Amino acid sequence: MRTDFDFPKKDLLGPVVFRPDFNNFEKINTTQAWSLFFTAGKEDKVLGENAEFGKFFTNLLIALGVAGCIWGTVFTHLA
């Protein structure tokens, strides 16, 4: 079996954010940011190219924060 892959070992083991071809100071979208977060910087395309995933996780985080603030306010005053 013949393969055409010839990746240097240093690029395969390290996180994607330290690879020389990553980003070059370009903006990344929210899906890429969440993908980097969930994989601890290993891969930026795990969640795919759909921007809706990034918006979903961002809105979910905001909703959890708001719900936590409301919960804390309500149950602090009841105690």
C-alpha positions in Angstrom: 0.0 0.0 0.0 1.4 3.4 -1.0 0.5 6.6 0.7 1.2 10.2 -0.4 1.3 11.6 3.1 4.7 13.0 4.2 4.0 15.1 7.3 6.9 16.2 9.5 6.6 14.6 13.0 6.7 18.0 14.7 3.5 19.2 12.9 1.6 16.0 13.8 2.2 16.0 17.6 1.7 19.7 18.5 -1.5 21.7 18.7 -2.8 23.2 15.5 -2.4 26.7 16.9 1.4 26.3 16.9 1.6 25.0 13.3 3.2 27.5 10.9 0.3 27.4 8.4 -2.4 28.2 11.0 -4.2 31.5 11.1 -1.4 34.0 10.1 -3.3 36.6 12.2 -6.5 36.0 10.3 -9.8 36.2 12.2 -11.4 32.8 13.1 -15.1 32.2 13.4 -16.9 31.1 16.5 -17.2 27.5 15.3 -13.4 27.3 15.0 -13.0 28.9 18.4 -15.3 26.5 20.1 -13.6 23.6 18.2 -10.2 24.7 19.5 -11.7 25.0 23.0 -13.2 21.5 23.0 -10.1 19.9 21.6 -7.7 21.9 23.8 -6.1 23.5 20.7 -5.6 20.2 18.8 -7.9 20.8 15.8 -10.0 23.7 14.5 -12.3 21.8 12.1 -13.8 19.2 14.4 -17.3 20.9 14.5 -17.2 21.5 10.7 -17.6 24.7 8.7 -21.2 25.5 9.8 -21.3 28.8 11.7 -24.5 27.8 13.5 -22.6 25.5 15.8 -20.5 28.3 17.1 -23.5 30.6 17.6 -25.3 27.7 19.4 -22.5 27.2 21.9 -22.1 30.9 22.5 -25.8 31.4 23.1 -25.8 28.3 25.4 -23.0 29.8 27.5 -24.8 33.1 27.7 -28.1 31.4 28.7 -26.3 29.4 31.4 -24.8 32.5 32.8 -28.1 34.4 32.9 -29.9 31.4 34.4 -27.2 31.1 37.1 -27.6 34.8 37.9 -31.3 34.6 38.2 -31.1 31.4 40.2 -28.7 33.0 42.6 -30.7 36.1 43.0 -34.0 34.3 43.6 -32.7 31.8 46.1 -30.5 34.3 47.9 -33.6 36.4 48.7 -35.6 33.3 49.8 -33.1 32.1 52.3 
